[in-house]
Amino acid sequence: MNNQDIELNIIMSNNKDYQDMIQKAIAEFNIYQHPEYEIFKVYREKGYNDPFGIYALLDNEIVGGMIARKKMQWLDIDILFVDQNYRNHKIGSHLMSKAVEYCKKENLIGIHLYTLDFQAKGFYEKQGFKLIAEIENWPRGITRYEFIKYII
């Protein structure tokens, strides 16, 4: 069948069922593209890609935290935040140490994250992360920096 034989209706939607269907379809496709494809089935069964948190508490109040998820043998950090009143007390370093410890325990290859130019580029460099991409205008007027750090 060529493109002229089908009549498409292209829509934009926040429909979770549609999103789940596409995510499942790409996961099924991806599984068989790698020589060790069985490992991807195990990852999905173990809840890889499900977010979890690492938190810093002071007097039972959260003063910092990290939201991350395992993706393809990597730890992908979505958010690392330390309350402004508690910055420069090594809270970010302690959170990152716990993330590295977790990577070693789970036998993950490394950590991946991004930050924006007004956030924590210098912090990640001090933590030994390698800059792998710099994207200007992400969003307009802001630069996005993408980092990795190998653990094993």
C-alpha positions in Angstrom: 0.0 0.0 0.0 1.4 3.4 -0.9 0.8 6.7 0.9 -1.9 7.7 -1.6 -4.0 4.7 -0.7 -4.6 5.7 2.9 -6.6 8.6 4.3 -5.1 9.8 7.6 -6.6 11.9 10.3 -3.7 13.5 12.2 -4.7 14.7 15.7 -3.0 16.2 18.7 -4.2 14.7 22.0 -3.4 14.2 25.7 -5.2 10.9 25.6 -3.2 8.6 28.0 -4.5 5.4 26.2 -3.0 6.7 23.0 0.3 7.5 24.7 0.4 4.1 26.4 -0.2 2.4 23.1 2.6 4.2 21.3 5.0 3.6 24.3 4.2 -0.1 24.2 4.6 -0.3 20.4 8.1 1.4 20.5 9.1 -0.8 23.4 8.1 -3.9 21.6 10.0 -2.8 18.4 13.1 -1.8 20.4 13.3 -5.0 22.3 14.2 -7.0 19.2 16.8 -4.5 17.8 19.5 -5.4 20.3 21.4 -8.7 20.4 20.6 -9.0 24.1 17.0 -8.1 23.6 15.8 -10.3 26.5 17.4 -7.8 29.0 14.9 -5.1 27.8 12.0 -7.4 28.7 13.5 -7.8 32.2 13.9 -4.0 32.5 10.2 -3.4 31.7 9.1 -6.1 34.1 11.2 -4.6 36.9 9.7 -1.2 36.5 12.5 0.5 34.8 11.6 4.0 33.7 9.4 4.4 36.8 10.5 7.5 38.7 11.8 7.4 42.3 13.2 9.9 44.7 16.3 10.4 46.8 15.6 13.1 49.5 17.6 15.2 52.0 15.7 15.7 55.3 16.5 18.2 58.0 14.3 18.0 61.1 11.8 15.9 59.1 11.6 18.6 56.4 12.8 18.1 52.8 15.5 20.5 52.0 16.6 18.9 48.8 15.9 16.0 46.5 16.4 14.2 43.3 13.8 12.5 41.0 15.4 9.9 38.8 14.6 6.8 36.8 16.4 3.9 35.3 16.6 4.0 31.6 18.5 1.5 29.4 21.2 0.6 32.0 21.5 4.3 33.0 20.2 6.5 35.8 18.4 9.4 34.2 18.1 12.3 36.6 15.0 14.4 35.9 15.3 16.8 38.8 17.9 17.7 41.4 16.9 20.6 43.7 18.3 22.0 46.9 16.3 24.7 48.8 18.0 28.1 48.4 18.4 28.4 52.2 20.5 25.2 52.3 22.8 25.6 49.3 26.5 25.4 49.8 26.1 22.8 52.6 27.0 19.9 50.3 23.4 18.6 50.1 23.6 18.3 46.3 26.9 16.4 46.7 25.3 14.0 49.2 22.3 13.4 47.0 24.7 12.7 44.0 26.8 10.3 46.1 23.7 8.4 47.0 22.8 8.3 43.2 26.3 6.9 42.4 26.0 4.3 45.2 22.6 3.3 43.7 24.1 3.0 40.2 26.9 0.7 41.5 24.4 -1.5 43.4 22.2 -1.8 40.3 25.2 -2.3 38.0 24.2 0.8 35.9 26.6 2.2 33.3 26.3 5.8 34.4 24.2 8.9 35.0 22.6 11.1 32.5 21.0 14.5 33.1 20.6 18.0 31.7 20.6 21.4 33.3 19.9 25.0 32.0 22.4 27.8 32.0 20.9 29.5 35.1 20.9 26.3 37.1 23.8 24.0 38.1 26.3 23.6 35.2 29.3 24.2 37.5 28.0 21.8 40.1 27.8 18.9 37.6 31.3 19.7 36.3 32.7 19.6 39.9 30.9 16.3 40.3 32.9 14.8 37.4 30.2 14.9 34.7 31.2 15.2 31.1 29.4 17.8 28.9 28.1 15.9 25.8 25.7 18.5 24.3 25.0 22.2 24.4 21.7 23.4 22.9 21.1 27.1 22.5 17.6 28.5 22.7 16.1 25.6 24.8 13.8 27.6 25.4 14.6 30.8 23.5 17.4 32.7 25.3 18.4 29.8 27.5 21.1 27.2 26.9 20.6 23.6 27.8 23.6 21.5 28.9 23.5 17.7 28.7 25.9 15.7 30.9 26.9 12.1 31.5 29.0 10.4 34.1 30.2 6.9 33.7 30.0 4.7 36.9 31.3 1.3 35.7 
